[in-house]
């Protein structure tokens, strides 16, 4: 049974109103869509699997997975003239494609295909190098002071030391956890 809810949101600008439709699919996915004027659409998959699920030993694995999945979907979406980004935060993970509206269904299929499986070992290592290259940021250090050794205190993208030790097997174990993944798109 497909349950659909429609809401009308009022934006910050006077008179701006956005129609938002949310549908609960039989497989548990909540699909949310918003119609905008203009030729471009953003299609996204959101998961409640965030870095709070990591331990100090696996810290950074989900950031690497997000980058690997973005790269996997990125090749297909680039052929459509679009781009893909992937991110892992403490509370969830996301894959977002931006394409022309007529390519939105194909972009959604590319995101779903990338999210359906754990990245290969080679893709994981390539993505790890990308995450390592982007390391830094005082904000992560300050945030960690508030939470200390708790999962929320770990840097969302890991550290150079944790990423040096995290493996493809660590990521696969996090992705295989029964309560780990709920997609919302």
Short mmCIF file of the C-alpha atoms (twelve columns), coordinates in Angstrom:
data_MODEL
# 
_entry.id   MODEL 
# 
loop_
_atom_site.group_PDB 
_atom_site.id 
_atom_site.type_symbol 
_atom_site.label_atom_id 
_atom_site.label_alt_id 
_atom_site.label_comp_id 
_atom_site.label_asym_id 
_atom_site.label_seq_id 
_atom_site.Cartn_x 
_atom_site.Cartn_y 
_atom_site.Cartn_z 
_atom_site.pdbx_PDB_model_num 
ATOM 1   C CA . UNK A 1   0.000  0.000  0.000   1 
ATOM 2   C CA . UNK A 2   1.374  3.393  -0.965  1 
ATOM 3   C CA . UNK A 3   0.581  6.095  1.544   1 
ATOM 4   C CA . UNK A 4   0.998  9.612  0.240   1 
ATOM 5   C CA . UNK A 5   0.982  12.860 2.156   1 
ATOM 6   C CA . UNK A 6   1.081  16.316 0.657   1 
ATOM 7   C CA . UNK A 7   1.971  19.467 2.523   1 
ATOM 8   C CA . UNK A 8   2.253  23.089 1.528   1 
ATOM 9   C CA . UNK A 9   5.254  24.892 2.964   1 
ATOM 10  C CA . UNK A 10  5.723  28.623 3.031   1 
ATOM 11  C CA . UNK A 11  9.247  29.847 2.340   1 
ATOM 12  C CA . UNK A 12  11.139 32.766 3.830   1 
ATOM 13  C CA . UNK A 13  10.444 35.053 0.903   1 
ATOM 14  C CA . UNK A 14  6.987  36.578 0.901   1 
ATOM 15  C CA . UNK A 15  4.586  34.565 -1.188  1 
ATOM 16  C CA . UNK A 16  6.950  31.623 -1.804  1 
ATOM 17  C CA . UNK A 17  5.078  28.347 -1.404  1 
ATOM 18  C CA . UNK A 18  6.442  24.870 -2.037  1 
ATOM 19  C CA . UNK A 19  4.395  21.712 -2.509  1 
ATOM 20  C CA . UNK A 20  6.064  18.744 -0.778  1 
ATOM 21  C CA . UNK A 21  4.826  15.188 -1.340  1 
ATOM 22  C CA . UNK A 22  5.940  12.324 0.887   1 
ATOM 23  C CA . UNK A 23  5.172  8.688  0.040   1 
ATOM 24  C CA . UNK A 24  5.823  5.616  2.185   1 
ATOM 25  C CA . UNK A 25  6.781  2.784  -0.166  1 
ATOM 26  C CA . UNK A 26  6.145  -0.909 0.618   1 
ATOM 27  C CA . UNK A 27  9.891  -1.551 1.064   1 
ATOM 28  C CA . UNK A 28  10.089 0.969  3.907   1 
ATOM 29  C CA . UNK A 29  11.619 3.800  1.896   1 
ATOM 30  C CA . UNK A 30  10.099 7.226  2.381   1 
ATOM 31  C CA . UNK A 31  10.228 9.116  -0.928  1 
ATOM 32  C CA . UNK A 32  9.954  12.885 -0.694  1 
ATOM 33  C CA . UNK A 33  9.567  15.124 -3.716  1 
ATOM 34  C CA . UNK A 34  9.280  18.835 -4.267  1 
ATOM 35  C CA . UNK A 35  8.525  20.526 -7.569  1 
ATOM 36  C CA . UNK A 36  10.614 23.602 -8.341  1 
ATOM 37  C CA . UNK A 37  10.616 25.962 -11.290 1 
ATOM 38  C CA . UNK A 38  13.633 25.717 -13.540 1 
ATOM 39  C CA . UNK A 39  15.384 22.978 -15.487 1 
ATOM 40  C CA . UNK A 40  17.457 21.363 -12.702 1 
ATOM 41  C CA . UNK A 41  16.501 18.689 -10.174 1 
ATOM 42  C CA . UNK A 42  18.301 17.255 -7.166  1 
ATOM 43  C CA . UNK A 43  17.693 13.612 -6.357  1 
ATOM 44  C CA . UNK A 44  18.903 12.244 -3.032  1 
ATOM 45  C CA . UNK A 45  19.111 9.122  -0.911  1 
ATOM 46  C CA . UNK A 46  19.441 9.599  2.824   1 
ATOM 47  C CA . UNK A 47  20.337 6.934  5.358   1 
ATOM 48  C CA . UNK A 48  20.201 6.987  9.132   1 
ATOM 49  C CA . UNK A 49  23.567 5.180  9.189   1 
ATOM 50  C CA . UNK A 50  25.878 7.848  10.554  1 
ATOM 51  C CA . UNK A 51  29.332 7.955  12.015  1 
ATOM 52  C CA . UNK A 52  27.891 7.553  15.505  1 
ATOM 53  C CA . UNK A 53  27.811 3.847  14.540  1 
ATOM 54  C CA . UNK A 54  31.594 3.813  14.227  1 
ATOM 55  C CA . UNK A 55  34.135 2.961  16.899  1 
ATOM 56  C CA . UNK A 56  37.601 4.491  17.244  1 
ATOM 57  C CA . UNK A 57  38.887 1.492  15.264  1 
ATOM 58  C CA . UNK A 58  36.427 2.010  12.374  1 
ATOM 59  C CA . UNK A 59  36.314 5.822  12.502  1 
ATOM 60  C CA . UNK A 60  36.103 7.246  8.998   1 
ATOM 61  C CA . UNK A 61  34.804 4.097  7.296   1 
ATOM 62  C CA . UNK A 62  31.405 5.609  6.475   1 
ATOM 63  C CA . UNK A 63  32.970 8.783  5.055   1 
ATOM 64  C CA . UNK A 64  35.005 6.549  2.756   1 
ATOM 65  C CA . UNK A 65  31.898 4.545  1.811   1 
ATOM 66  C CA . UNK A 66  30.010 7.783  0.997   1 
ATOM 67  C CA . UNK A 67  32.868 8.922  -1.262  1 
ATOM 68  C CA . UNK A 68  33.096 5.513  -2.956  1 
ATOM 69  C CA . UNK A 69  29.353 5.442  -3.588  1 
ATOM 70  C CA . UNK A 70  29.426 9.003  -4.944  1 
ATOM 71  C CA . UNK A 71  32.217 7.999  -7.323  1 
ATOM 72  C CA . UNK A 72  30.299 4.892  -8.424  1 
ATOM 73  C CA . UNK A 73  27.116 6.848  -9.145  1 
ATOM 74  C CA . UNK A 74  29.085 9.819  -10.441 1 
ATOM 75  C CA . UNK A 75  30.218 8.101  -13.629 1 
ATOM 76  C CA . UNK A 76  26.640 7.327  -14.703 1 
ATOM 77  C CA . UNK A 77  25.319 10.734 -13.643 1 
ATOM 78  C CA . UNK A 78  28.177 12.550 -15.410 1 
ATOM 79  C CA . UNK A 79  27.015 10.936 -18.675 1 
ATOM 80  C CA . UNK A 80  23.670 12.655 -18.026 1 
ATOM 81  C CA . UNK A 81  25.430 15.997 -17.563 1 
ATOM 82  C CA . UNK A 82  25.076 15.982 -13.778 1 
ATOM 83  C CA . UNK A 83  27.146 15.624 -10.643 1 
ATOM 84  C CA . UNK A 84  27.002 13.526 -7.455  1 
ATOM 85  C CA . UNK A 85  28.130 14.253 -3.910  1 
ATOM 86  C CA . UNK A 86  28.298 11.880 -0.977  1 
ATOM 87  C CA . UNK A 87  28.647 12.664 2.705   1 
ATOM 88  C CA . UNK A 88  28.597 10.972 6.080   1 
ATOM 89  C CA . UNK A 89  27.629 12.921 9.177   1 
ATOM 90  C CA . UNK A 90  27.228 11.778 12.745  1 
ATOM 91  C CA . UNK A 91  23.505 11.173 12.228  1 
ATOM 92  C CA . UNK A 92  23.325 9.873  8.675   1 
ATOM 93  C CA . UNK A 93  24.730 9.497  5.194   1 
ATOM 94  C CA . UNK A 94  23.643 10.982 1.890   1 
ATOM 95  C CA . UNK A 95  24.083 10.662 -1.847  1 
ATOM 96  C CA . UNK A 96  22.841 13.625 -3.891  1 
ATOM 97  C CA . UNK A 97  22.711 13.939 -7.684  1 
ATOM 98  C CA . UNK A 98  21.977 17.185 -9.505  1 
ATOM 99  C CA . UNK A 99  20.784 16.804 -13.100 1 
ATOM 100 C CA . UNK A 100 18.369 18.254 -15.615 1 
ATOM 101 C CA . UNK A 101 14.819 17.318 -14.621 1 
ATOM 102 C CA . UNK A 102 14.347 14.927 -17.531 1 
ATOM 103 C CA . UNK A 103 17.291 12.869 -16.231 1 
ATOM 104 C CA . UNK A 104 16.052 12.639 -12.616 1 
ATOM 105 C CA . UNK A 105 14.748 9.035  -12.915 1 
ATOM 106 C CA . UNK A 106 18.059 7.822  -14.371 1 
ATOM 107 C CA . UNK A 107 19.998 9.699  -11.677 1 
ATOM 108 C CA . UNK A 108 17.823 8.123  -8.972  1 
ATOM 109 C CA . UNK A 109 18.531 4.690  -10.454 1 
ATOM 110 C CA . UNK A 110 22.290 5.401  -10.414 1 
ATOM 111 C CA . UNK A 111 22.140 6.452  -6.755  1 
ATOM 112 C CA . UNK A 112 20.111 3.369  -5.824  1 
ATOM 113 C CA . UNK A 113 22.553 1.075  -7.635  1 
ATOM 114 C CA . UNK A 114 25.522 2.677  -5.851  1 
ATOM 115 C CA . UNK A 115 23.815 2.402  -2.450  1 
ATOM 116 C CA . UNK A 116 22.659 -1.187 -2.963  1 
ATOM 117 C CA . UNK A 117 26.052 -2.774 -2.329  1 
ATOM 118 C CA . UNK A 118 29.199 -2.162 -0.332  1 
ATOM 119 C CA . UNK A 119 31.983 -0.656 -2.449  1 
ATOM 120 C CA . UNK A 120 34.648 -2.997 -3.810  1 
ATOM 121 C CA . UNK A 121 37.995 -3.116 -2.032  1 
ATOM 122 C CA . UNK A 122 39.629 -1.133 -4.872  1 
ATOM 123 C CA . UNK A 123 36.897 1.546  -4.822  1 
ATOM 124 C CA . UNK A 124 37.169 1.725  -1.029  1 
ATOM 125 C CA . UNK A 125 40.932 2.338  -1.167  1 
ATOM 126 C CA . UNK A 126 40.554 4.998  -3.891  1 
ATOM 127 C CA . UNK A 127 37.878 6.776  -1.844  1 
ATOM 128 C CA . UNK A 128 40.038 6.520  1.288   1 
ATOM 129 C CA . UNK A 129 42.765 8.483  -0.532  1 
ATOM 130 C CA . UNK A 130 40.193 11.183 -1.403  1 
ATOM 131 C CA . UNK A 131 39.025 11.472 2.210   1 
ATOM 132 C CA . UNK A 132 42.614 11.560 3.492   1 
ATOM 133 C CA . UNK A 133 43.462 14.354 1.042   1 
ATOM 134 C CA . UNK A 134 40.639 16.465 2.497   1 
ATOM 135 C CA . UNK A 135 41.668 15.989 6.146   1 
ATOM 136 C CA . UNK A 136 41.858 18.923 8.516   1 
ATOM 137 C CA . UNK A 137 39.537 21.266 10.271  1 
ATOM 138 C CA . UNK A 138 39.634 22.759 13.729  1 
ATOM 139 C CA . UNK A 139 35.848 22.429 14.026  1 
ATOM 140 C CA . UNK A 140 36.166 18.642 14.359  1 
ATOM 141 C CA . UNK A 141 38.693 19.046 17.174  1 
ATOM 142 C CA . UNK A 142 36.441 21.459 19.080  1 
ATOM 143 C CA . UNK A 143 33.418 19.192 18.570  1 
ATOM 144 C CA . UNK A 144 35.409 16.231 19.871  1 
ATOM 145 C CA . UNK A 145 36.211 18.097 23.090  1 
ATOM 146 C CA . UNK A 146 32.514 18.257 23.932  1 
ATOM 147 C CA . UNK A 147 31.918 14.522 23.492  1 
ATOM 148 C CA . UNK A 148 35.395 13.170 24.328  1 
ATOM 149 C CA . UNK A 149 35.545 9.412  23.664  1 
ATOM 150 C CA . UNK A 150 31.828 8.956  22.877  1 
ATOM 151 C CA . UNK A 151 30.864 8.084  19.273  1 
ATOM 152 C CA . UNK A 152 29.630 11.639 18.678  1 
ATOM 153 C CA . UNK A 153 33.111 12.889 19.577  1 
ATOM 154 C CA . UNK A 154 34.795 11.035 16.722  1 
ATOM 155 C CA . UNK A 155 35.515 13.109 13.591  1 
ATOM 156 C CA . UNK A 156 32.906 12.404 10.905  1 
ATOM 157 C CA . UNK A 157 35.635 11.883 8.298   1 
ATOM 158 C CA . UNK A 158 37.961 10.000 10.618  1 
ATOM 159 C CA . UNK A 159 41.559 10.978 11.253  1 
ATOM 160 C CA . UNK A 160 44.681 10.198 9.275   1 
ATOM 161 C CA . UNK A 161 45.536 7.562  11.898  1 
ATOM 162 C CA . UNK A 162 42.098 5.915  11.935  1 
ATOM 163 C CA . UNK A 163 41.818 5.935  8.137   1 
ATOM 164 C CA . UNK A 164 45.247 4.337  7.817   1 
ATOM 165 C CA . UNK A 165 43.896 1.350  9.746   1 
ATOM 166 C CA . UNK A 166 40.267 1.147  8.599   1 
ATOM 167 C CA . UNK A 167 39.639 -1.605 6.060   1 
ATOM 168 C CA . UNK A 168 37.106 -2.567 3.455   1 
ATOM 169 C CA . UNK A 169 36.040 -5.368 5.832   1 
ATOM 170 C CA . UNK A 170 35.327 -2.800 8.582   1 
ATOM 171 C CA . UNK A 171 33.049 -0.873 6.230   1 
ATOM 172 C CA . UNK A 172 31.276 -4.031 5.064   1 
ATOM 173 C CA . UNK A 173 30.569 -4.972 8.701   1 
ATOM 174 C CA . UNK A 174 29.054 -1.543 9.412   1 
ATOM 175 C CA . UNK A 175 26.910 -1.732 6.268   1 
ATOM 176 C CA . UNK A 176 25.723 -5.262 7.098   1 
ATOM 177 C CA . UNK A 177 24.422 -4.412 10.579  1 
ATOM 178 C CA . UNK A 178 20.669 -5.177 10.668  1 
ATOM 179 C CA . UNK A 179 19.607 -1.815 12.117  1 
ATOM 180 C CA . UNK A 180 22.131 0.250  10.202  1 
ATOM 181 C CA . UNK A 181 20.428 1.376  6.993   1 
ATOM 182 C CA . UNK A 182 17.138 3.085  6.414   1 
ATOM 183 C CA . UNK A 183 16.932 4.959  3.129   1 
ATOM 184 C CA . UNK A 184 14.872 8.097  2.822   1 
ATOM 185 C CA . UNK A 185 14.805 9.872  -0.484  1 
# 
